[in-house]
């Protein structure tokens, strides 16, 4: 293999892993430093959780068709989430994680401060909500979407390290605000009370129980400047942040076979949200040790 081909393959491998690693962790990995537990609790911004419904019944139906149905389900999911990710990117946001059918995205405060971040997140949420009928038609799946938005302090962290596996974490007051929004109606975008206070002159809406507000419209934010070039991490820097089963499939060149049907037991562990690095690291290590053995 030529040197040029080796460089091309390594770059391709790294690009393949980037989609599984949050942006803040990719930027951290690109610095070239050895991964270690660290915390940045100086951040502020807006965050939303967009929960899409309609896939569970479809998945059960597709599963009855075996591998053909699973592959078709993969195509449907890719078509849906590619559009969601594209709109978030266009709105200046960054996808943090997919939690089941939910997308968690965030907007760090920039030149326009917390107000600008909250407005960008809200405008993006309304764009996604308007996209649902089109997605339902094109994918031939009845879908609904509800989105909760918070704005306030945030932190990012790298924690763990058991068996060389690290977790990229995002949390803070903005996320807690979204968790506190009770019973956001299907088909609606809801702001937490702090987010509404920031945007009340830029939005139309109505009160929701538990201190939130349903948003009907928002002033469009100013266009974003083009993003500058960023350093690119290599495969070795990204791999510790990617789930092991995905690494194994990618290393076997199964890039188009990441969908499967299997029985599984799922554990949801809820802890108080620590804000100091030592407590965050202890909690993450305890979970990793319990799961990995």
C-alpha positions as CSV (number, residue, x, y, z in Angstrom):
1,X,0.0,0.0,0.0
2,X,1.4,3.4,-0.9
3,X,1.8,6.2,1.7
4,X,-0.9,8.2,-0.1
5,X,-3.4,5.4,0.1
6,X,-2.5,4.7,3.8
7,X,-3.2,8.4,4.6
8,X,-6.5,8.3,2.6
9,X,-7.6,5.1,4.4
10,X,-6.7,6.6,7.9
11,X,-8.7,9.8,7.1
12,X,-11.7,7.7,5.9
13,X,-11.6,5.7,9.1
14,X,-11.5,8.8,11.3
15,X,-14.4,10.3,9.3
16,X,-16.4,7.2,9.8
17,X,-15.9,7.4,13.6
18,X,-16.7,11.1,13.9
19,X,-20.4,10.6,13.5
20,X,-20.5,8.7,16.8
21,X,-18.6,11.3,18.8
22,X,-20.1,14.6,20.0
23,X,-18.5,17.7,18.5
24,X,-17.0,19.0,21.8
25,X,-15.3,15.6,22.3
26,X,-14.0,15.6,18.7
27,X,-12.4,19.0,19.3
28,X,-10.9,17.7,22.5
29,X,-9.5,14.6,20.7
30,X,-8.0,16.7,17.9
31,X,-5.8,18.5,20.4
32,X,-3.6,15.4,20.5
33,X,-3.5,15.1,24.3
34,X,-4.0,11.7,25.9
35,X,-7.6,11.3,27.0
36,X,-8.1,11.9,30.7
37,X,-10.9,12.9,33.0
38,X,-11.6,16.6,32.6
39,X,-14.5,19.0,33.1
40,X,-15.4,22.4,31.5
41,X,-18.1,24.0,33.7
42,X,-17.7,27.5,32.4
43,X,-20.2,27.1,29.5
44,X,-23.7,28.5,28.9
45,X,-26.1,27.8,26.1
46,X,-29.4,26.4,25.0
47,X,-30.3,22.7,24.7
48,X,-33.3,20.8,23.3
49,X,-34.5,17.3,23.5
50,X,-36.6,16.4,20.4
51,X,-38.6,13.2,20.9
52,X,-40.0,11.7,17.8
53,X,-42.8,9.1,18.0
54,X,-44.1,6.6,15.5
55,X,-41.2,4.2,15.1
56,X,-42.0,1.6,17.8
57,X,-45.1,0.1,16.1
58,X,-43.3,0.3,12.7
59,X,-40.2,-1.5,14.2
60,X,-42.4,-4.3,15.5
61,X,-44.1,-4.7,12.1
62,X,-40.8,-4.6,10.2
63,X,-39.2,-7.1,12.5
64,X,-41.7,-9.7,11.4
65,X,-40.1,-9.5,7.9
66,X,-36.7,-10.6,9.3
67,X,-33.5,-9.0,7.9
68,X,-35.3,-7.5,4.9
69,X,-37.5,-5.6,7.3
70,X,-34.6,-4.5,9.5
71,X,-32.7,-3.2,6.5
72,X,-35.8,-1.2,5.3
73,X,-36.2,0.1,8.9
74,X,-32.6,1.3,8.8
75,X,-33.3,3.2,5.5
76,X,-36.3,4.9,7.0
77,X,-34.4,5.9,10.2
78,X,-31.5,7.2,8.2
79,X,-33.8,9.2,6.0
80,X,-35.5,10.8,9.0
81,X,-32.5,11.5,11.2
82,X,-30.3,12.8,8.3
83,X,-32.9,15.5,7.8
84,X,-33.0,16.3,11.5
85,X,-29.3,16.5,11.8
86,X,-29.0,18.7,8.7
87,X,-31.5,21.2,10.1
88,X,-29.8,21.3,13.4
89,X,-26.4,22.0,11.7
90,X,-28.0,24.7,9.6
91,X,-29.4,26.3,12.7
92,X,-25.9,26.5,14.3
93,X,-26.6,23.6,16.8
94,X,-24.6,20.5,17.5
95,X,-26.1,17.1,18.1
96,X,-24.9,15.6,21.4
97,X,-26.6,12.2,21.4
98,X,-29.4,10.1,20.2
99,X,-31.3,8.6,23.1
100,X,-33.6,6.0,21.6
101,X,-36.0,8.1,19.3
102,X,-34.9,11.4,20.9
103,X,-32.3,13.8,19.6
104,X,-30.3,15.9,22.1
105,X,-28.7,19.0,20.6
106,X,-27.2,22.1,22.1
107,X,-26.2,25.7,21.1
108,X,-23.2,27.2,23.1
109,X,-23.5,30.9,23.8
110,X,-21.7,32.9,21.2
111,X,-21.4,36.6,20.3
112,X,-25.2,37.1,21.0
113,X,-25.0,35.5,24.4
114,X,-27.5,33.2,25.9
115,X,-30.4,35.0,24.2
116,X,-28.9,34.3,20.8
117,X,-28.4,30.6,21.6
118,X,-31.9,30.2,22.9
119,X,-33.4,31.9,19.9
120,X,-31.4,29.7,17.5
121,X,-32.5,26.6,19.3
122,X,-36.1,27.7,19.3
123,X,-36.1,28.6,15.6
124,X,-34.5,25.3,14.8
125,X,-37.1,23.4,16.9
126,X,-40.0,25.1,15.0
127,X,-38.3,24.2,11.7
128,X,-38.2,20.6,12.7
129,X,-41.8,20.7,13.9
130,X,-42.9,22.1,10.5
131,X,-40.9,19.3,8.8
132,X,-42.8,16.4,10.4
133,X,-45.7,16.3,7.9
134,X,-43.2,16.1,5.0
135,X,-41.2,13.4,6.7
136,X,-44.4,11.4,7.4
137,X,-45.4,11.6,3.8
138,X,-42.0,10.8,2.2
139,X,-41.2,8.0,4.6
140,X,-44.8,6.7,4.6
141,X,-44.7,6.6,8.4
142,X,-47.1,8.6,10.7
143,X,-44.8,10.6,12.9
144,X,-45.2,13.2,15.7
145,X,-42.6,15.3,17.5
146,X,-42.4,17.1,20.8
147,X,-39.5,19.3,21.8
148,X,-38.4,20.8,25.1
149,X,-35.9,23.6,25.3
150,X,-33.8,24.9,28.2
151,X,-31.3,27.7,28.5
152,X,-28.7,28.3,31.1
153,X,-25.4,27.0,32.4
154,X,-23.9,23.9,30.9
155,X,-20.8,21.7,31.3
156,X,-19.0,19.2,29.1
157,X,-16.8,16.4,30.5
158,X,-14.7,13.4,29.6
159,X,-15.0,10.7,32.2
160,X,-14.4,7.0,32.7
161,X,-11.4,5.2,31.4
162,X,-12.3,1.6,32.4
163,X,-10.8,-0.8,29.8
164,X,-9.8,2.3,27.8
165,X,-13.3,3.4,27.3
166,X,-14.3,7.1,27.8
167,X,-17.6,8.9,28.0
168,X,-18.4,12.3,26.6
169,X,-20.9,14.0,28.9
170,X,-23.0,17.1,28.6
171,X,-25.1,18.4,31.4
172,X,-26.1,21.4,33.5
173,X,-29.0,23.7,34.3
174,X,-30.3,23.8,30.7
175,X,-30.7,20.0,30.6
176,X,-32.3,20.0,34.1
177,X,-34.9,22.6,32.9
178,X,-35.9,20.3,30.0
179,X,-36.2,17.4,32.4
180,X,-38.5,19.5,34.5
181,X,-40.9,20.2,31.6
182,X,-43.7,17.9,32.4
183,X,-46.0,16.4,29.7
184,X,-45.0,18.4,26.7
185,X,-47.9,17.8,24.3
186,X,-47.3,15.8,21.1
187,X,-46.7,18.1,18.2
188,X,-45.6,21.1,20.4
189,X,-42.4,23.0,21.1
190,X,-42.1,24.0,24.8
191,X,-39.7,26.5,26.5
192,X,-38.6,26.2,30.1
193,X,-39.5,29.3,32.3
194,X,-35.9,30.7,32.1
195,X,-35.8,30.2,28.3
196,X,-39.2,32.0,28.0
197,X,-37.9,34.9,30.1
198,X,-35.0,35.3,27.6
199,X,-37.3,35.1,24.6
200,X,-40.6,36.5,25.6
201,X,-40.2,39.5,23.3
202,X,-39.2,37.3,20.4
203,X,-41.8,34.5,20.7
204,X,-45.5,34.0,20.7
205,X,-46.9,31.3,22.9
206,X,-49.0,30.3,25.9
207,X,-48.4,28.9,29.4
208,X,-47.8,25.2,29.9
209,X,-48.1,23.5,33.3
210,X,-45.1,23.2,35.6
211,X,-43.8,26.7,34.5
212,X,-43.2,26.1,30.8
213,X,-44.5,27.8,27.8
214,X,-45.8,26.4,24.4
215,X,-44.2,28.3,21.5
216,X,-46.2,29.1,18.4
217,X,-43.7,31.3,16.6
218,X,-40.3,33.1,17.0
219,X,-38.4,35.9,15.4
220,X,-35.9,34.3,12.9
221,X,-32.3,34.7,14.2
222,X,-29.6,36.4,12.1
223,X,-27.8,34.2,9.6
224,X,-24.7,32.4,11.0
225,X,-21.2,33.3,9.7
226,X,-19.5,30.4,7.9
227,X,-17.6,28.0,10.1
228,X,-13.8,28.2,10.0
229,X,-11.6,25.1,9.4
230,X,-11.1,22.8,12.4
231,X,-8.4,20.4,13.3
232,X,-9.4,16.8,12.5
233,X,-8.8,14.0,15.1
234,X,-7.4,10.7,13.9
235,X,-8.9,7.2,14.5
236,X,-6.7,6.5,17.6
237,X,-7.9,9.6,19.2
238,X,-11.6,8.9,18.5
239,X,-11.8,5.2,19.1
240,X,-11.9,5.3,23.0
241,X,-15.1,7.4,22.7
242,X,-17.0,5.1,20.4
243,X,-19.0,2.0,21.7
244,X,-17.0,-1.2,21.3
245,X,-19.7,-3.0,19.2
246,X,-19.7,-0.2,16.6
247,X,-15.9,-0.3,16.4
248,X,-15.9,-4.0,15.8
249,X,-18.4,-3.7,12.9
250,X,-16.6,-0.7,11.4
251,X,-13.2,-2.5,11.6
252,X,-14.9,-5.4,9.7
253,X,-15.9,-3.0,7.0
254,X,-19.6,-3.5,7.9
255,X,-20.3,0.2,7.3
256,X,-23.7,-0.5,5.7
257,X,-24.7,-3.2,8.2
258,X,-25.1,-1.3,11.5
259,X,-28.7,-2.4,11.9
260,X,-29.7,-5.6,13.7
261,X,-32.5,-7.1,15.6
262,X,-31.8,-8.8,18.9
263,X,-33.2,-9.2,22.3
264,X,-31.6,-7.1,25.0
265,X,-31.9,-6.0,28.5
266,X,-31.7,-2.2,29.0
267,X,-30.6,-0.5,32.2
268,X,-31.4,3.2,32.8
269,X,-29.4,4.5,35.8
270,X,-30.4,7.9,37.1
271,X,-28.1,9.7,39.4
272,X,-27.9,13.2,40.8
273,X,-26.0,15.4,38.4
274,X,-22.6,16.1,40.0
275,X,-20.9,19.4,39.0
276,X,-17.4,18.7,40.2
277,X,-15.0,16.5,38.3
278,X,-14.2,14.1,41.2
279,X,-17.8,13.2,41.8
280,X,-18.5,12.9,38.1
281,X,-15.6,10.6,37.6
282,X,-16.6,8.4,40.6
283,X,-20.1,8.0,39.2
284,X,-18.9,7.2,35.7
285,X,-16.3,4.7,36.9
286,X,-18.9,3.0,39.1
287,X,-21.3,2.6,36.2
288,X,-18.5,1.4,33.8
289,X,-17.2,-1.1,36.3
290,X,-20.7,-2.5,37.0
291,X,-21.5,-2.8,33.2
292,X,-18.1,-4.0,31.9
293,X,-17.3,-6.2,34.9
